[in-house]
Amino acid sequence: MTPEQLKEIEDNFKHFDKDSSGVLDKREFRACLQSLGQDSGPADVKAALAIYDKDANGKISRDEFVDFMIKRLGDTDSKDEILDAFTIINQKEYAVPELLSAVVNETTFKDEYVDYLKKEMAPQEDGLNFKKWVDEVFAR
């Protein structure tokens, strides 16, 4: 991982650590799972904690969160992975312009990439057609 990617993960951790305790409790971790489009019921949170809560204290530390995010986000090179990323972040069948910076990691990429996507993606009702854009990119 690049230093920029690690900073992005750290920024995400701080965002979900609402009480600034240095760990994510179950409620905070659940909010994280929800934001990623994962199932986040009590059983889902418990299952995720069983995998990533290495010290079994019922909370996710910074290091555990980094491990979780690296495994969760991985490398998005394939067309399907890119489509999945847009779907997870937007939780809709179209791209919400305000959420593009979450898909395009704004600390790794410059703002002009978000502007580029807004310009290149075909508008549709309520947002931007990311599926058509991804199809066009992979057809090149």
BELQUI-V330839 format. One record per pair of residues at least 6 apart in sequence whose ideal C-beta (glycine too) atoms are under 8 Angstrom apart, sorted by the first residue. I is the first residue (numbers start at 1). J is the second residue. Records with the same first field share a line. If there is no record, write none. Layout:
I: J, J
//
This chain:
1: 9, 70
2: 108
4: 105, 107, 108
5: 105, 108
6: 66
7: 107
8: 105, 107, 108
9: 65, 66, 69, 70
10: 62, 66
11: 107
12: 32, 65, 69
13: 24, 62, 65, 66
14: 20
16: 24, 28, 29, 31, 32, 35
17: 23, 24, 28
18: 28
19: 25, 28
22: 61, 62
23: 57, 59, 60, 61, 62
24: 32, 59, 60, 65
25: 58, 59
26: 45, 49, 58, 59
28: 60
29: 45, 48, 49, 59, 60
30: 40, 45
31: 40
33: 39, 40, 44, 45, 48
34: 40
36: 72, 88
37: 87, 88, 89, 91
38: 44, 48
48: 68
49: 58, 60
52: 60, 64, 65, 67, 68
53: 59, 60, 64
54: 64, 67
55: 61, 64
60: 68
74: 81
75: 81
76: 82, 84, 85
79: 134, 135, 138
82: 134
83: 130, 131, 134
85: 103
86: 95, 103, 130, 131, 134
87: 93
89: 99, 102, 103
90: 96, 99, 103, 127, 130
92: 126, 127
93: 131
94: 124, 125, 126, 127, 128, 129, 130
95: 103, 117, 121, 127, 128, 129, 130
96: 126, 127, 128
97: 118, 127, 128
100: 114, 117, 118, 128
101: 111, 114
103: 117
104: 113, 114, 117
106: 114
117: 128, 133
118: 128
120: 133
121: 128, 129, 130, 132, 133
122: 128, 129, 132, 133
123: 129
//
